[in-house]
Amino acid sequence: MTKKEKASYVIKELLKIYPQPKCTLNYNKPYELLIATILAAQSTDERVNKITAELFKKYPTLKSFAEADLEELEKDIKPVGFYKNKAKSIKETSRILIDKYNGTLPTTIEELVKLKGVGRKTANVIMANIYGIPSIIVDTHCKRLSNRLGLVNSKDATKIEFELKNIVEPQMYTIFSNLMVYHGRAVCKAIKPKCEVCTIKDVCEYFKARK
């Protein structure tokens, strides 16, 4: 089985379990997804969703984030970790979006990654979910599962992204990425993965090595 065949098989099998894999961050406005994704760095989507439920009420506009008191914003987002850097990123990025982009999000990866606190993962989240462009989103789950399955052999997120682009069918980029999140949370956990109940263990190099 080639890596392309394996990727197609994995997608087909996981779609039987998770038929409608979507972004797991909650948002109503495009910039809210950007902020939520910035907050999600080295945190969990579940924790971020708890924070943003109140955060987006307290700061209902992009302008309110840009003008937020930095120390107060830090306190508001403290549970997600790295709150000082994230608060600065949110304020600065909000101001740039207002001043340079008239309150809208840039439409290219190249422009998005120039924003404070935005790397390729966050940029791909925006491209996939706001602009509907299939994108490989390399978060901690995608990185872990892609390596365990033997689709890639790297810890570098950018390298993984471009390797997966040559393996996964382009129209399935976003679906594949979301499936990695769903399966990573439910079964293929970082610690104590549930290999016994995994439906794709037969094509998993990690499982084969454990036998």
Buried (B, 14 or more C-beta within 10 A) or exposed (E): EEBEEBBBBBBEBBBEBBEEBEBBBBBEBBBBBBBBBBBBBEBBBEBBBBBBEEBBEEBEBBBEBBEBEEEEBBEBBBEBBBBEBBBBBBBBBBBBBBEEBEBEBBBEBEBBBBBBBBBBBBBBBBBBBBEEBBBBBBBBBBBBBBBBBBBBEBEEBEEBBEBBEEBBEEEBBBBBBBBBBBBBBEBBEEEEBEBEEBEBBEBBBBBEEEE
